[in-house]
Amino acid sequence: MSEAAGTERQPRRRVFAVANQKGGVGKTTTAINLGTALAAADRRVLLVDLDPQGNASTGLGVERDADRPTVYELLLGQAEIAEVLRPSLVPGLDILPATVDLSAAELELAADPKRVWKLRDVLRSLPRPYDYVLIDCPPSLGLLTVNALVAADSVLVPLQCEFFALEGLGLLLRTIDRVRRSYNSRLHIHGVVLTMFDRRNNLSEQVAEDVRSFMGERVFHTVIPRNVRISEAPSHGKPVLLYDVRCSGARAYARLAGELLRRERHRGAA
């Protein structure tokens, strides 16, 4: 976890949408563990669970409570953010949790003329300062993901090192471009995170080469390995960095956080 430390603190909050319309690419795992590693580097982090599956919430040990409002009520204007905000078991990492109720939000907001700005407005009223906000998007390009893209400064794209990895990436890039032109001119892709990398498999190397050829410097140097400890950690309600900090997956996410912070420092100096 110390690998991410020692980088200068950023002067203002940065909002990242962690997005990919394909499921099973390590999106939620990346949001949880990147957030944990950033918090370990003394950054104040907020994770927004925008996926109706609520896996980011349970993966951070946040128990579902029928008596407490969630992101669903926030987006519909039925709760204040202070009622929804929860601490996680990671010091410095808070969460706005979600449950399956969130799946109804797209229908309920469909007729609202301000439907794409709901999350942006929520984040403008945060009751405490954060260095980084990570939005865990659902595996689709519907209204919830568009809300995340409108609210974000940039996008992190987890991409699994498997066959058809690039399939659908073009659609995500077009969606990002439409949001940039219509709602959020500052939006850009911060980087692509290669996940589920298996060094014993030639296919992983080929996929990584193809993605780097297509996306260039936007691909992070750090790759996230296929690691059983990463898969086990959510069932214990913990990020892998707390479940087994010595495993290869935990070390990779610490390196990823360090690389992200270095990119941020260079961006601020540009």
N, C-alpha and C positions, 0 to 999 in steps of 0.2 A: 504493500500500500504506500510505502514511502517513496516509490519511484515517481509519483505524481507531484511530490512536494518540491518546494524551492523555487516555484515560478511566481512572478509578480502578480499581485491581485489586480483584477480588471476593474476599471473605474465605473462601469455601469452594468446593470443586469443584462444578461444575454439569454434569449429564448430560443431553444432548439426544438423543432418537431422531429421526433424519431419515427420515420415513416417508411412503409413499403406495403403496397397493396397485397403482396403475397404473404400468406401465413406461414408459420414455421421457419422463419429466417433468423430468429434470435432477436427480434425487435424489442420485446418486453425485457428479455434477459439483458440486452445491451442498455436499455434505459435504467434498469435497477442497478446494475453493477457499475456503469459509468457514473451514475449519480452517487453511489457509495464511494467510489474512488475519488471523485471531486470533493466530497465532504471530508474524506480522509486527508485531502490536501488543503484543508482549512478554508474551503469555500462553502458558503451558505447555499444550499440547493433545495429547490422545490420540484417534486415530481408530480405531474398532472396525469392521472390515469384517465385517459379518454377512450378506453376500450371497454365496451360493455361486458366483456369477459371478466374484467376486474383482476386480471392476473398480476399486474404490477402492485396492486394493493395487498393481495394475499402473499405475494413474494417478498414483501417488506414486513410481514408479520402483522398487518393491520386487519383485525378481525371485523367481520361484517356485523353491523349493528343496525337493526331495523328501526331503531328510534333516532338515529342520527342521519341528517341529510348528507347527500353526496354531490358529485359533480352534476348529476341529473337535475337536482333542485337548483343548483347554481345557474346553469344555463337557462332554465326556465324562469329565473327571477323569483324563486320561491324560498330562497335561503340566502343569508349573508355569508361571505367567504369565511369569516371567523368561526361560524358554526360548522363548517365543513373541514377546515384545515386540521390535520392530525400530525403529530410527531410520529416518526418511524422509530424502529429500534436502532437506527444509525444516527449517532449524534451529528447535528448539522444538516440532516436530511428530513424534510417534511413532505407530506403528500396530501393531495386532494384526491380522495379515493372514489372509486366507481363500483357499481353493481350492475346486474343485468337490467335494472330499470333504465339505464342509459340508452338501451336499444330503442326505446320509444321516443327519444328526443328528436330524431330526424323528422318523424312524422308530425310531432307536436309543434315543431318550429317551422314547418314547411311554408306556412302562410305569413310568417313574420318577416317584414321587409328588412329587418336588421339581423336576420338569422346567421349570416356569415361572420358577424362581428361579436357574437356573444362571448366567446372565450377571450378575445382581445380585451373587451370591456371588463371582464372578471379580473384579469391579470393586472389591469390598471388600478385596481382597488386593493391590492395585496396589503395586509396590515403590518407587514414586517419586510425588511430588505433582504433580497437574495442576490447572489452573484450569478447563479444559473437557474433557469427553469427548463426542465426537460418534459416534453409532452409525449406520452406514449400513445401513439395513434392506433386506431383499429386497422385490421388488415383489409381495407377497402379505401376507395377514393370518394366516399360519400360526404355528407354535410359535416360530420364530426371531423374528418381529416381536413376538409377545407377550412373549418374553424381554426384548427391547429396551424395551418399554413398562413392564414391571415394574421394570427397572433404572433407568429415566429419571426425571428431575424433570419434564421437559416435552417437548413434541413440536414439531418444525419440519416443516411440510408444504409441499414444493415442488409447485406447481400450474402446469401449462403453460397459456399463453394461447392455447388452441385450442378448437375446438368440442368439446362434452361435457366441458369442464374440471371441472365440478362433479359429473359423473357418478361415483358411487362415493365421493364425499367423505362423504356421509351414513353409509355403511357404516363408514368409518374412524372417524368421530366416535362411532358406537355402540360400536365396539370399544374405543376409548379410555375411554368411559364404563363399560363392563363391567369393564375392567382396573382403573379407579379404584375401583369399588365392591367388587371381589373381592380385589385384590392390592396396589394401590398408591394410597392415598387422596390423595397429594400430586400425582399426575399431572395435567397440564393442557396445553392447546395454547399454546405460547409465541407462535407466529406462523405465518402462511402466506406463502410466498415465491413471487411470480409470476415464472415463468420463460418463456424463449422468446418474449419480448415483441417485436413488430415494429411500430414506429410507422407504417410505411407501410400497415399493414393495419387497416382499421376493426374487424375482428373482434377483434383484440387489445385495443383500447380497450373494446369492448363486454364482452368476457370479464372484463377487469379491473374494470369497473364492476359487473358482476353479482357477482363474488366479494367485492368490498368491501361491496356491499349485504347479502350473506348473512353474511359473517364480521366485518364492522365493523372495529374498531380492531386486531383480531388480524392483519390483513393488513399486512405491512411496506410502508412507503412506497417503499423501494427496489425496483425491478423489474430482473430480469436479462434483457438483450436477447438476441435471436437473433443470434449472432455466430460467424463462421467460425473465429476463433481459439480460441474455447472448444471447438469441435468438433475442431480439429486437435491441441490440447495433449495429450490422453490417448495418442495414437499415439506421442508423444515421451516418454512416461512422466513428464510434468510437469504441475503445476497451471498454469492459464492465467496466474496471477500471476507465475510464473517464465518461462513460455514467451513471453509478450508483455505486460509490465506496463502498457504504454501503451494497449492496446486497450480498447474500450468494455466488454467482458465483465470484464476484470480490474478496471477502475475500479468497476464495479457491485458486484463481490464485496467490494471494500474498503469501499465505502459500506455494504453490508449488514452487515459485521462491526461497523462503527462504530455503526450503528443498533441492533444486538443488544446491544452493550455499554452503550449509553445506556439501553435498556430494563432491562437488568440493574441498572444503577446506580439507576434510579428504583424498581425493585422492592425493592432493598435498603433504600432510604430510606423506603419506605411503612410 
